[in-house]
């Protein structure tokens, strides 16, 4: 008897800077600069409780620029995990910048990291979302047919399917869509 395929997983893909932590306008080069906005841990826990896999997809060009190393990315992720009772499932980051290390398909607006996660964790894109604060996040999500929510800022025009003031509001939109 053939094995039946395991059911596909629904997922929320999350950009980091400007979504999970405050965007400082520049790179976070030390752990003490990390500010997790109020509402982020609760939003992550609510999404997790609703059965979503939570996968962080982040460009970290500061690595290519020599401003910090991958160990800082992991340390920041660990601090975010502690704040959210370890609600996030996986972290993918692109350490590249086209002017410093060459082009990479792992860097948003390309979708390679999202595609890797979809394949590895059997994610159903039709039930999944991308939440980010930049047009490049929305483009990466749309390339793989995710629904998108853009955290609104004065720096970026809305290109997502939905706009939200913050992650808590984005989580409300997602949870209303599935109820």
Secondary structure, 3 states (H helix, E strand, C coil): CCCCCCCCECEEEECCECCCECCCCCCCCCHHHCCCCCCHHHHHHHHHHCCCEEEEEEECHHHHCCCCCHHHHHHHHHHHHHHCCCCCCEEEEECCCCCCCCCCCCCCCCCHHHHHHHHHHCECHHHCEEEECCHHHHHHHHHCCCEEEEECECCECCCCCEEECCHHHHHHHHHHHHC
